[in-house]
Amino acid sequence: MRAAGRARPGARARRAEGALALLLAAGTLAGCVSPAWDDHDYGLKAAASAEAVASTVTIARHAVGGHDRLTTPYLKVLLTGAVTDVRSVDGQFAGVQPPSDAAERVGQQLLDLTGRAEDELAGLLVQVRRGGLRDPAGAVRELRTLGEDLQRFGEAHR
């Protein structure tokens, strides 16, 4: 026999599942938008994002520069990963609310740079899928410039 006033095990489990679902939903919603406490904090987040994309661009630059020593499937995987990484960084940074108009301008500068990187990497991926890089040396130069621009942005906002 069950003691009076005690919930059935099934009801308790359903309440626990409901509470867990609410906590997960709250955590998911909270993860969508990240606060930046002030312009400096926002700049640090922008700098970290720029440096992450700069690293991805540098890896892609080395791969494109050595494309003749890599298999086409490997280069496709590497460039696909690079595009995915840049999009991921953009998505994470886009979830940070700028605390001021000045911070919003910083964020737009970063997104312009990362957008250029994404476009270049995606374009190279299309070339590889269609039979090969048209101008590997030009691509290396463009990726070097992008990487340097991203690195400078990161250093300026640390």
C-alpha positions as a LaTeX table, in Angstrom:
\begin{tabular}{lrrr}
\hline
Residue & $x$ (\AA) & $y$ (\AA) & $z$ (\AA) \\
\hline
Met1 & 0.00 & 0.00 & 0.00 \\
Arg2 & 1.04 & 3.49 & $-0.72$ \\
Ala3 & 1.10 & 6.17 & 1.96 \\
Ala4 & $-1.58$ & 8.80 & 1.60 \\
Gly5 & $-0.46$ & 12.07 & $-0.03$ \\
Arg6 & 2.47 & 10.55 & $-1.93$ \\
Ala7 & 2.51 & 10.97 & $-5.69$ \\
Arg8 & 2.54 & 7.92 & $-7.91$ \\
Pro9 & 5.98 & 7.19 & $-9.36$ \\
Gly10 & 4.67 & 7.84 & $-12.89$ \\
Ala11 & 3.41 & 11.30 & $-11.96$ \\
Arg12 & 6.70 & 12.18 & $-10.28$ \\
Ala13 & 8.63 & 11.06 & $-13.35$ \\
Arg14 & 6.39 & 13.14 & $-15.63$ \\
Arg15 & 6.91 & 16.22 & $-13.44$ \\
Ala16 & 10.67 & 15.65 & $-13.46$ \\
Glu17 & 10.64 & 15.25 & $-17.25$ \\
Gly18 & 8.60 & 18.45 & $-17.57$ \\
Ala19 & 11.00 & 20.35 & $-15.33$ \\
Leu20 & 13.96 & 19.03 & $-17.30$ \\
Ala21 & 12.31 & 20.06 & $-20.57$ \\
Leu22 & 11.75 & 23.58 & $-19.20$ \\
Leu23 & 15.38 & 23.84 & $-18.07$ \\
Leu24 & 16.62 & 22.65 & $-21.46$ \\
Ala25 & 14.35 & 25.10 & $-23.27$ \\
Ala26 & 15.52 & 27.94 & $-21.06$ \\
Gly27 & 19.15 & 26.97 & $-21.63$ \\
Thr28 & 18.63 & 26.79 & $-25.37$ \\
Leu29 & 16.96 & 30.19 & $-25.50$ \\
Ala30 & 19.64 & 31.70 & $-23.29$ \\
Gly31 & 22.30 & 30.28 & $-25.63$ \\
Cys32 & 20.78 & 32.09 & $-28.61$ \\
Val33 & 21.77 & 35.54 & $-27.41$ \\
Ser34 & 24.91 & 36.17 & $-25.45$ \\
Pro35 & 25.35 & 39.42 & $-23.58$ \\
Ala36 & 28.30 & 41.71 & $-23.98$ \\
Trp37 & 28.57 & 43.75 & $-20.82$ \\
Asp38 & 30.26 & 46.72 & $-22.46$ \\
Asp39 & 32.04 & 47.77 & $-25.63$ \\
His40 & 35.32 & 46.29 & $-24.44$ \\
Asp41 & 33.74 & 42.89 & $-23.79$ \\
Tyr42 & 32.05 & 43.02 & $-27.19$ \\
Gly43 & 35.38 & 43.90 & $-28.80$ \\
Leu44 & 37.03 & 40.93 & $-27.11$ \\
Lys45 & 34.34 & 38.62 & $-28.47$ \\
Ala46 & 34.77 & 40.14 & $-31.92$ \\
Ala47 & 38.56 & 39.74 & $-31.68$ \\
Ala48 & 38.27 & 36.08 & $-30.69$ \\
Ser49 & 35.90 & 35.47 & $-33.58$ \\
Ala50 & 38.23 & 37.22 & $-36.04$ \\
Glu51 & 41.20 & 35.20 & $-34.83$ \\
Ala52 & 39.27 & 31.93 & $-35.13$ \\
Val53 & 38.36 & 32.74 & $-38.74$ \\
Ala54 & 41.92 & 33.90 & $-39.44$ \\
Ser55 & 43.17 & 30.51 & $-38.28$ \\
Thr56 & 40.71 & 28.72 & $-40.55$ \\
Val57 & 41.72 & 30.90 & $-43.48$ \\
Thr58 & 45.42 & 30.19 & $-42.81$ \\
Ile59 & 44.83 & 26.44 & $-42.84$ \\
Ala60 & 42.91 & 26.75 & $-46.11$ \\
Arg61 & 45.68 & 28.92 & $-47.57$ \\
His62 & 48.29 & 26.26 & $-46.82$ \\
Ala63 & 46.08 & 23.57 & $-48.33$ \\
Val64 & 45.40 & 25.60 & $-51.47$ \\
Gly65 & 49.10 & 26.41 & $-51.75$ \\
Gly66 & 49.92 & 22.70 & $-51.61$ \\
His67 & 46.90 & 21.54 & $-53.62$ \\
Asp68 & 49.12 & 19.63 & $-56.05$ \\
Arg69 & 50.27 & 17.40 & $-53.15$ \\
Leu70 & 46.74 & 16.77 & $-51.85$ \\
Thr71 & 44.01 & 14.55 & $-53.19$ \\
Thr72 & 40.92 & 16.27 & $-54.52$ \\
Pro73 & 38.65 & 14.53 & $-51.98$ \\
Tyr74 & 40.89 & 15.71 & $-49.13$ \\
Leu75 & 40.89 & 19.30 & $-50.42$ \\
Lys76 & 37.08 & 19.18 & $-50.76$ \\
Val77 & 36.73 & 17.99 & $-47.16$ \\
Leu78 & 39.15 & 20.62 & $-45.90$ \\
Leu79 & 37.43 & 23.48 & $-47.73$ \\
Thr80 & 33.98 & 22.23 & $-46.72$ \\
Gly81 & 35.13 & 22.23 & $-43.11$ \\
Ala82 & 36.58 & 25.72 & $-43.50$ \\
Val83 & 33.32 & 27.12 & $-44.86$ \\
Thr84 & 31.39 & 25.37 & $-42.09$ \\
Asp85 & 33.75 & 26.74 & $-39.43$ \\
Val86 & 33.43 & 30.32 & $-40.69$ \\
Arg87 & 29.63 & 30.03 & $-40.74$ \\
Ser88 & 29.69 & 28.62 & $-37.22$ \\
Val89 & 31.80 & 31.50 & $-35.90$ \\
Asp90 & 29.52 & 33.98 & $-37.66$ \\
Gly91 & 26.47 & 32.35 & $-36.14$ \\
Gln92 & 27.91 & 32.38 & $-32.65$ \\
Phe93 & 29.04 & 35.99 & $-32.91$ \\
Ala94 & 25.71 & 37.08 & $-34.40$ \\
Gly95 & 24.12 & 35.91 & $-31.14$ \\
Val96 & 26.07 & 38.52 & $-29.15$ \\
Gln97 & 24.06 & 41.67 & $-28.58$ \\
Pro98 & 26.08 & 44.83 & $-29.19$ \\
Pro99 & 25.81 & 47.14 & $-26.16$ \\
Ser100 & 26.11 & 50.37 & $-28.18$ \\
Asp101 & 26.04 & 51.82 & $-31.67$ \\
Ala102 & 29.85 & 51.83 & $-31.71$ \\
Ala103 & 29.89 & 48.13 & $-30.85$ \\
Glu104 & 27.36 & 47.47 & $-33.59$ \\
Arg105 & 29.73 & 49.09 & $-36.10$ \\
Val106 & 32.57 & 46.87 & $-34.84$ \\
Gly107 & 30.34 & 43.84 & $-35.28$ \\
Gln108 & 29.45 & 44.87 & $-38.81$ \\
Gln109 & 33.14 & 45.30 & $-39.67$ \\
Leu110 & 33.81 & 41.79 & $-38.40$ \\
Leu111 & 30.88 & 40.30 & $-40.29$ \\
Asp112 & 32.05 & 42.04 & $-43.47$ \\
Leu113 & 35.48 & 40.43 & $-43.07$ \\
Thr114 & 34.16 & 37.00 & $-42.22$ \\
Gly115 & 31.68 & 37.27 & $-45.09$ \\
Arg116 & 34.58 & 37.90 & $-47.47$ \\
Ala117 & 36.37 & 34.88 & $-46.04$ \\
Glu118 & 33.29 & 32.70 & $-46.40$ \\
Asp119 & 32.74 & 33.83 & $-49.99$ \\
Glu120 & 36.36 & 33.15 & $-50.93$ \\
Leu121 & 36.41 & 29.72 & $-49.30$ \\
Ala122 & 33.05 & 28.74 & $-50.78$ \\
Gly123 & 34.22 & 29.88 & $-54.21$ \\
Leu124 & 37.36 & 27.78 & $-53.93$ \\
Leu125 & 35.29 & 24.79 & $-52.87$ \\
Val126 & 33.11 & 25.16 & $-55.96$ \\
Gln127 & 36.22 & 25.33 & $-58.15$ \\
Val128 & 37.63 & 22.16 & $-56.61$ \\
Arg129 & 34.32 & 20.35 & $-57.08$ \\
Arg130 & 34.23 & 21.44 & $-60.72$ \\
Gly131 & 37.61 & 20.09 & $-61.61$ \\
Gly132 & 40.29 & 22.16 & $-59.96$ \\
Leu133 & 41.50 & 25.53 & $-58.80$ \\
Arg134 & 41.62 & 28.11 & $-61.59$ \\
Asp135 & 44.31 & 30.31 & $-60.04$ \\
Pro136 & 45.89 & 28.69 & $-56.97$ \\
Ala137 & 48.55 & 31.40 & $-56.62$ \\
Gly138 & 45.89 & 34.15 & $-56.74$ \\
Ala139 & 43.79 & 32.25 & $-54.20$ \\
Val140 & 46.78 & 31.97 & $-51.87$ \\
Arg141 & 47.37 & 35.73 & $-52.15$ \\
Glu142 & 43.70 & 36.49 & $-51.44$ \\
Leu143 & 43.61 & 34.11 & $-48.47$ \\
Arg144 & 46.82 & 35.65 & $-47.11$ \\
Thr145 & 45.28 & 39.13 & $-47.36$ \\
Leu146 & 42.07 & 37.97 & $-45.67$ \\
Gly147 & 44.00 & 36.23 & $-42.90$ \\
Glu148 & 46.10 & 39.33 & $-42.29$ \\
Asp149 & 43.02 & 41.58 & $-42.28$ \\
Leu150 & 41.29 & 39.31 & $-39.78$ \\
Gln151 & 44.40 & 39.12 & $-37.62$ \\
Arg152 & 44.77 & 42.93 & $-37.62$ \\
Phe153 & 41.10 & 43.29 & $-36.68$ \\
Gly154 & 41.59 & 40.86 & $-33.81$ \\
Glu155 & 44.65 & 42.68 & $-32.53$ \\
Ala156 & 42.89 & 46.05 & $-32.76$ \\
His157 & 39.99 & 44.85 & $-30.59$ \\
Arg158 & 41.81 & 42.95 & $-27.85$ \\
\hline
\end{tabular}
